[in-house]
Amino acid sequence: MNSVFILLNSLNDWKPYCETDSLMTVTDYLEHRYGERTPKLVINLSDEYGYNSEGYYCSLLAQARGHRVLPGVETLNKLESGAGIRMNRNLQQLCQQWIERNRITDETWQLNIYFGTCREKGLEKIARFIFDHYPCPILRVTMNNHARNQIESVQALSLRQLSESGQDDFANALDCFNKKVWRSPRSAKPARYNLAILYDPDEKFPPSDKDALNKFLEVARKMNIHAELITEEEATRLMEFDALFIRATTALNHYTFRLAQRAAMNDIAVKAAALIGKGLYGVDLKLINGRAVVIEINDNPSIDHEVEDAVLGDELYYRILNHFVHCLNRLHAQ
């Protein structure tokens, strides 16, 4: 059973690429000609995404059917309306340095983005930033050579518009984005759910140390959950997973915040990290005159091995992971 549907206006559009039985025409998808198969992801590669087009209705219908789809209707509406996007100061500076280093003199130039990646070395963070705001398989971004506000416009690109080198870039990006399209399952018994644990290997004081991260992976295996550590650089693979567990220090206007937003937009269960309400929080208590007083509540608390798990042991990891299972069970029951 395929976990991915790739939608095309014509199957001939796929001739330059490896054969896969994930392919389906837009018409077949709209008319529900795929039997009892239920995809975990629909990649909509229609030639046209405009309002009232078949491509638009594919994404609209996918969301109505409970299928995770790329691009979603919200993204298509943003592209159609020409909603602007502005990089933060650091990314603008990075872009300006790249322009100067590569001696870009044209007033405008174009950057192609394939599933959040690009050919241009040094612009990878910018490509991921734009993809986070416009999660669409192929994007063409018109940039200027100014010192600030370099993004002029963002448009969706179709397979038919790709050059030979662009076809190679697309194929490589798709393979990295969702390895399940061509590769065999990791085990004969498929996992109940796939969980991405986002962490920063270079962070000096992370919310969870390496031993705790390994404990999450170990307990997840026992629960028949496929858990995998991913970094910011691998964030374009986000839609491979059913849930995202953030174990990197979070902040507003930060890649962790953008990823959490993108996950929520695509019905991916998100948990920043004792379970209170809809998220995981750490509550600092102090005993005063025999009474426990709340000092602080943290929305992304530390979970370190032999510290936070000193009382519950592996049960702590089980409870957190089990919360994801309950959230996903409810989501899939809708």
N, C-alpha and C positions, 0 to 999 in steps of 0.2 A: 504494500500500500504506500503510495507516494505521500510524502509529507509536504511537498511543494507543488503548486500549480504555476506554470509560466504561460501567461496569456499573450497570444499574438493575433494580429489581424489575419495573417496568412502564415501557414507552417513553412512556406518557402523562405520567410524572413530569417529562419534559423539555419539555413544552409551553411554559413561560414563556421558554425559552432559544432561542438560535440553532440552526438545524438543522445537524447534523453526522453524517457516516456513521461516526463513531467509536462510536456508541451500540450497545449490545448488552444483551440481558436477562441476568440472573443465570443463568437456566436454560440459555440457549444457551451461555454460557461454561462452565458446569459440564459440559455434554454435548458440548463441543468442536465447536460448530456455527459455526466461523469459518474453515473451509478451511485454507489454507496460510499465512494471515497470522500474522505473529509480531510482537507489540507490544513496543515498548521500555518502555512503561509501562502498567500497568493501574490505573485509578482506580475503586476499589470504592465505589459510592454506594448500597449496599444499605440497606434500611430497618432491618435488624437485624443486629448484629455479634456477638451473644451466642454462647457456646459451643454447638455443634451446629446453629446457624442456617445458612441458605444463604449469608449474607454472610460468616460465619466460614470456611465451606468454600471460598468463592471465593478468599479471601486465602491459605488453606492450599494450595489447588490451584495457585494462581498461582506460589507459591514453589516448589512441587514441579515445575512446568513450566519453571522458570527464568525466569519473567516478573517483572520488578520491579513491585511492587504497593504501593499506598497505600490504606488502612493495611495494614501487615504483621501477621502473627500475634502477634509480640511486643508490638506496640502494642495490639492487641485484648485480649490477656491482661492488660496493665497497666490498661487501661480497665475491664475486667471485675472485676478484683480491687480496684479503687479505690486502687491504689498512689499514695501521696502525692508531692507535688513541692514544693520550697521554693526560692524565689528568693534570690539573694544579696543582701547588704546594700544595694548600689547600686540594684537593681531594686525592693526593698522601699521604699526611700526615694523612688524615682521614682513608685511607685504611691501612696504616702501623699500626696505633693505633688499628684498628679492628683486624689485624693479631696478634698483640702482646696480645691483650685482650683475644682472643679466642685460643691462643697458637697453631697457625697454624705452623706446622713444615715441612709439605710436601713442596717440591720445587715448585710444581704447585698445584693449586686447582681450582675448577670450580664454577662459579656463574651463575645461571639460571635467566633470566630476562623475565617477562611476561608483555607485554605492558608497559614497563618502571618501573615495580615494582619487588621486590624480597622478598624472605622469610627472608633473613638475616637482623636482626635488626641492624641498624647502617650503612648499606650500601645503604640506599634508595637514597641518593643524587648521588652516583656513578652509580646506576642503571638508574636513570633519565638521567644522563650525557651521558651514553653509548647509551641509547634509542634515545636521541636527535640526535646523530650522525648516528645511524643505526636504523631508525624507522621500526622495523620488529616485528610481533606479539610475537615470542618466540626466544630468543637468548641464546646461551651458550657461556660464556666468560671464557677463560682460563687465570688464574691470577698466578703470581709468588709471593713469600713471601719476595721480596726485599724491600728496603726502598723507592725506586723510580721506576717509569715506570713499574708498576705492571701488566699492561694489555699485555698479550702475543698474544692472538688471539680472534676473534669474529666470531661465526658461527651461522647460522640459525638452529633452531631445529624444528622437525615435531611433530605433536600430537602423532604419534605412538611411539615416543621415550620417552614419559613422563611416569614416575612412577605414582603410585596412588596418592602420595602426590603432585607430579607435576601437575597431572590433577586437583586437588583441587585448587592449586595455580593459574593455568591457568583460571579456571572457575571464581574464585573470581576477578582476574585481568580484565578479559573480561567484567564482569558485571560492574565494576567500570569504565573501559575505555569507554564503550559505553552502557549506561543504556537503550538506545532505542531498543536494541536487543530484550529484553523480556518485558519491561515495557510499559504500555499504554501511549498514547500521553497526554501531560499536559492539553490540552483543546480540546474541540470538533472541534474548528476552528484552524487548524494548523497555526503557525506563518509563515510570508513570509520568514524570515531568522533567523538564530540563531547566536547571537553575544556573544563572550566571552570577558569580560573586565578583563584584568589581573591587579591585584593590590597586594600590600604588606600590610597586616593589621598591621604589626609592624613597618612600616616606619615612622620616626618622621616627615619628611617634604615631603610627597608624592605629585605628580603632581596634584592630585585632592583630596579634602577632602571628608569626608563621605557624607556630604549633596550634593555635586556635583555628586558623584557616584550614590546616590539615585535618583537624577534628571535624570541622563542618563537612569536608569532603568524605571522611571516613564514615561518619554517621549517615550522611546522605546515601552512600552506597548501600548501607544496611536497610535503608528505607525505600530502596529501588527508585531513588532520585538521581538523575545524572547531574552532578554539580561540577562546574568548571570555573577556574579562576580566569578572569579576563582583565586586561589593562585598558587604559584610555585608547591606546593604539588599536585595540581589537574591538572597540565599541561599535564598529560598523556591523558586527555580527549579532548585535543585540536581538534582532528579530528571529534568530534561531531559537531563542529561549522563551520559556513560559513565564519566568519570574526573574527579577533582578534584586539582588541583595547587595547593598552598597556598604563596603568595608574600607572606604577611603574617606578621609576628612572632607566634609561637605561645606559648601558656601554658596551664597547667591552669586549669580553671574559667573558660574563655574561649570566645568564640564560635567560634574556630578549632578548638578541641578538640571542641566539641559538633558542629560540622559534619563533622569527620573521623569521629566516631562514627556519625553518621547516614548518611554516605556508605558506611561499611563495612557497616552493617546492611542496606543496600539493594544490596549487591554492586557498588558503585561503586568503581573502583580509586582508591586514595588514596596520595599521595606528598608528604611534607612538602617536600622539595626534593632526582665520583666515586662510583658506585653500590655500596653495601655491603649485603649481606643483602637484605632486602625493601624498604628505603627508600633515600633519598638523603641522604648525610651529607657533611660537610666535615671533613677531617682536617688539623689544623695540625701541620706537621713542622718540626723544627729540626735543623740539621746540627751535630753535636757530634763532634769528633775524627774527621771523615770518615764518621760514621754518622748515619743519619736516625733521629731519636727522635720518637715521637708525643707532642705536647704537649696536644692537646685534640681531641675529636670533637664536632662540632656536628650536631644532628639537623635543623636548618633553616638551612643555610649560605647565605651571600650568593652570588648569581650576578649580577654587575654587568658591563655591557658594557665591553670593553677592559680588564677586570681578570681575572676568572676565565676568560674566554674568550680571553685574550691568546695562548695557545699553540694551542689547538684551533680557535679561531674558531667558525664556524657548526656545526662538527662536534660541539661540546659540546651545543648545543641539540638537534641531531639525536639524539644518544645518549640524552639524557634523555627526549625524546618517544618514541623508539623503544622504550624500556623500558615505557612505558604501553601501546604497541601490543602488545608481547609478553604483558604481563599480561592485557590484554583478550582477545587471541586464545586464551589458555589458559582464561580464564573462560568464553568462549562455546563452547569445545570440550567443556566438561564436560556 
